[in-house]
Amino acid sequence: MNKYRCRICGYVYDPAMGDPDNGVEPNTAFEDIPDDWVCPVCGAIKSEFEIL
């Protein structure tokens, strides 16, 4: 699974880690994150992320 970086603040979403603090379990592909999820650092929407 690919990692994705927020173009606003540089946060990297790592599927192996997920984002458990915001309801995204480890091993969740970026594509499978709900569309209303936002960057946990700056609040950017998913479309502001780019593949690494």
N, C-alpha and C positions, 0 to 999 in steps of 0.2 A: 504494500500500500504506500502511496505517495504522501510526502509531507507537504503542507501548504503554509505559506507565509503571508501575514497581513501586510498589505502595501502601505497601511497608515502608520503602524507602530513597530512592525518587525516581528511580532509574536509568531512563533512557529507551532502549527497544529501537528502533532505527531500521533498518528492513528494508534500506535502501540500504547500510548499513554492515555489517549482520549482526553476528556475534560470532565472528570467525575464531579467536580464542584458545581458544574452547570448541567448535569444530567446526561453527559455523553460518556458511555462506558468505554473502557479500554478495548482496543481492536475494532473500533468503529471507523470505517472509511469516511473520508471527508464528504463524499457524495451522499452518504447515508445519514449525515447529521440533519436534523430538522431545519427547514428553511428559515425559521425564526431565531435560530441560534446566532449569537453575535460574538465577536472577539472578546474574550474575558479580560483583556487589558484595556482596550480603548473603545469597545462597543461597536466596532465596524461590522457591517453586514457581510454575509458570506461572499458576495460578489466582489468584495475588496481583497480577497485572497488570491494568491497566485501559486501555481505548482512549483515546487523546488526540484 
